[in-house]
Amino acid sequence: MSEYKTLYLSAKDSVAVALSEIPENTSVVVKTGIEDLVVPIIEPIRFGHKFAVKAIEQGADIIKYGEVIGAASANIPAGAHVHVHNLEGKRGRGDKNC
């Protein structure tokens, strides 16, 4: 299994950040401090971008660095790129509570 560096700071996180380019069809090991998660990457992840470490249901909060950064606007499978195409921001909106 290839070793790609990732950033994962909280056991609550549903995403990790790629610290290098990660090609699709690669498995990465995300070190959580408790256990290592093996995540099969299903699409290319660019440096600095997020990917789901577990499946995230549509409408569920997306958590990065222990904080809610938005909600899933679609079902997101583990290993998928998480970005504006499937993440809806909640901050600064009067109709959403964060």
C-alpha positions in Angstrom: 0.0 0.0 0.0 1.3 3.4 -0.9 2.1 6.0 1.8 0.5 9.3 1.1 0.6 12.0 3.8 -2.7 13.3 5.0 -3.9 15.6 7.8 -6.6 14.4 10.2 -6.8 16.3 13.5 -10.0 15.1 15.4 -11.7 11.8 15.9 -14.9 13.7 15.0 -13.6 14.5 11.5 -15.4 13.1 8.5 -12.7 14.3 6.1 -9.0 14.4 5.8 -6.7 16.7 3.8 -4.3 15.5 1.2 -0.8 16.7 1.7 0.3 15.6 -1.7 -1.5 14.6 -4.9 -3.3 11.3 -4.5 -4.3 9.4 -7.6 -7.6 7.5 -7.9 -7.7 3.8 -7.2 -5.1 4.2 -4.4 -5.6 3.2 -0.8 -4.3 5.7 1.8 -3.7 5.2 5.5 -5.2 8.0 7.6 -3.6 8.1 11.0 -6.2 9.1 13.6 -4.2 8.7 16.8 -6.5 5.9 17.9 -6.5 3.6 14.8 -5.3 3.8 11.3 -8.1 4.1 8.7 -7.5 2.6 5.3 -9.4 4.7 2.8 -9.7 3.6 -0.9 -9.5 6.8 -3.0 -12.0 6.7 -5.8 -11.1 9.9 -7.7 -7.9 12.0 -7.9 -7.4 14.3 -4.8 -5.3 17.4 -5.3 -2.8 18.7 -2.7 -4.7 20.6 0.0 -8.1 19.2 -0.9 -10.4 17.2 1.3 -11.6 13.6 0.9 -14.2 11.6 2.9 -12.7 9.2 5.3 -16.1 7.5 5.7 -19.4 7.7 3.8 -21.3 10.9 4.5 -25.1 11.0 3.9 -26.7 13.9 2.1 -27.6 16.6 4.6 -25.1 15.3 7.2 -22.6 17.7 8.7 -19.1 17.6 7.2 -16.5 18.0 10.0 -12.9 19.1 9.5 -10.4 19.9 12.3 -13.2 19.1 14.8 -15.5 21.8 13.4 -18.6 21.7 11.1 -17.6 23.3 7.8 -20.8 22.6 6.0 -23.3 19.9 5.0 -23.2 17.3 2.3 -25.3 18.4 -0.6 -25.3 14.8 -2.0 -24.3 11.4 -0.7 -20.5 11.2 -0.5 -18.8 7.8 -0.5 -15.6 7.2 1.4 -12.6 8.2 -0.7 -14.4 10.8 -2.7 -13.3 14.4 -3.2 -15.2 16.8 -0.9 -15.4 20.3 -2.3 -18.0 22.9 -3.5 -19.7 20.3 -5.8 -20.9 18.2 -2.8 -20.5 20.5 0.2 -22.9 23.3 1.1 -21.6 26.0 3.4 -23.6 26.8 6.5 -21.7 29.7 8.0 -23.1 33.1 7.7 -26.5 31.9 6.7 -29.6 32.9 8.7 -31.5 29.9 7.5 -28.9 27.3 8.8 -27.6 26.8 12.3 -24.0 25.7 12.6 
